[in-house]
Amino acid sequence: MTTSHTESTSEQHFAPSEAWDAIAEGYDLHVAPQEVGLANEALRLVGLEPGERLLDVAAGPGGLALPAARLGAQVLATDWSPAMIERFERRVGAEGLMGAEGRVMDCHALDLPDDSFDVTASMFGVMLVPDQATALREMVRVTRPGGRVLVIAYGSPAEIEFLQLFIGALQAVAPDFPGLPDDPPPLEFQISDPDVLLRRLTDAGLRNVRIERTAERPEFASGREMWDWVFFGNPIPGVLVADLSEDQRGQLRDVLDGMVRERAGASGRAVLTNAVNVGIGTTR
Ligand SMILES: C[S@@+](CC[C@H](N)C(=O)[O-])C[C@H]1O[C@@H](n2cnc3c(N)ncnc32)[C@H](O)[C@@H]1O
């Protein structure tokens, strides 16, 4: 693979904070509610206890931070997108959650003192940042000695059903679409290999690192529901379809709808299985 191809792939898979601002409302409405089961499972795996201080890094509108606050943790949710943090704070207010606050912050340089949290976590957040080594070291730095760090990231693209369906639908309307590169993988899949995740957590200074393999299982009744989940979940799919004509976009919607309805069958809801790796380590 040439350097220029590598660079263009990374650029195509990097979204600035404004792009996340633009999808914050949709993320809050269509994506975060589907993450509750996975978030609770990960919080159980990390052994979160009521009263513990939890930092959520690249928290979005609170897919992990809200379930943690509901369990009674003292939560600080951080994200570089002001719109995401605003949505989080709105949810905190609406639910009357105590001890939960949000702050706008870049995960590569956390504006927080050393050793401040019992648990530092990131769900589908540090998995996609360009300087992941720095972001992981920052998570370790702000975690107290003996505290835990939790990283939730997508597993192998081949085991992510939404991606296989979406790329299949895209190729049905744009046969030239080459699919995703695998060497190197796009930023959002840089730690999809559990061995790489384990190595990066260890390199960041963590001990007793373990990787649990699980899945998220979003449910869709129609192609429209899946469309909203895909396009509000990350700015990248919007980039991938930017060159499609209006006609092709309409076709893409129809193909996705057919796929989802066929999959849903008599139950009326298609449940997809997307491989997820949960990495957990301790600071001593
Ligand atoms: C896929 S969303 C995940 C949100 C949330 N953790 C969840 O699982 O619902 C990725 C989030 O990472 C945030 N993000 C991306 N780069 C970041 C950075 N450098 N610093 C802080 N947040 C970042 C985005 O703004 C977005 O809210």
The ligand as a MOL file (V3000), in Angstrom:
LIG
                    3D

  0  0  0     0  0            999 V3000
M  V30 BEGIN CTAB
M  V30 COUNTS 27 29 0 0 0
M  V30 BEGIN ATOM
M  V30 1 C -18.7990 7.0930 18.4060 0
M  V30 2 S -18.9310 8.4290 19.5160 0 CHG=1
M  V30 3 C -18.9860 7.5840 21.0870 0
M  V30 4 C -19.7120 8.3790 22.1330 0
M  V30 5 C -19.9920 7.6370 23.4420 0
M  V30 6 N -18.7870 7.2450 24.1150 0
M  V30 7 C -20.9030 6.4790 23.2270 0
M  V30 8 O -20.4250 5.3460 23.1600 0
M  V30 9 O -22.0960 6.7070 23.1050 0 CHG=-1
M  V30 10 C -17.2890 9.0940 19.5350 0
M  V30 11 C -17.1580 10.3500 20.3860 0
M  V30 12 O -15.7740 10.6750 20.4660 0
M  V30 13 C -15.6630 12.0710 20.4980 0
M  V30 14 N -14.2800 12.4200 20.1480 0
M  V30 15 C -13.6370 12.1800 18.9860 0
M  V30 16 N -12.3790 12.6590 19.0440 0
M  V30 17 C -12.2270 13.2030 20.2740 0
M  V30 18 C -11.1500 13.8550 20.9320 0
M  V30 19 N -9.9690 14.0550 20.3310 0
M  V30 20 N -11.3300 14.2750 22.2060 0
M  V30 21 C -12.5310 14.0940 22.8250 0
M  V30 22 N -13.5910 13.5080 22.2420 0
M  V30 23 C -13.4380 13.0500 20.9790 0
M  V30 24 C -16.7110 12.5410 19.4990 0
M  V30 25 O -17.0400 13.8970 19.6670 0
M  V30 26 C -17.8590 11.5750 19.8160 0
M  V30 27 O -18.7210 12.1320 20.7800 0
M  V30 END ATOM
M  V30 BEGIN BOND
M  V30 1 1 1 2
M  V30 2 1 2 3
M  V30 3 1 2 10
M  V30 4 1 3 4
M  V30 5 1 4 5
M  V30 6 1 5 6
M  V30 7 1 5 7
M  V30 8 2 7 8
M  V30 9 1 7 9
M  V30 10 1 10 11
M  V30 11 1 11 12
M  V30 12 1 11 26
M  V30 13 1 12 13
M  V30 14 1 13 14
M  V30 15 1 13 24
M  V30 16 1 14 15
M  V30 17 1 14 23
M  V30 18 2 15 16
M  V30 19 1 16 17
M  V30 20 1 17 18
M  V30 21 2 17 23
M  V30 22 1 18 19
M  V30 23 2 18 20
M  V30 24 1 20 21
M  V30 25 2 21 22
M  V30 26 1 22 23
M  V30 27 1 24 25
M  V30 28 1 24 26
M  V30 29 1 26 27
M  V30 END BOND
M  V30 END CTAB
M  END
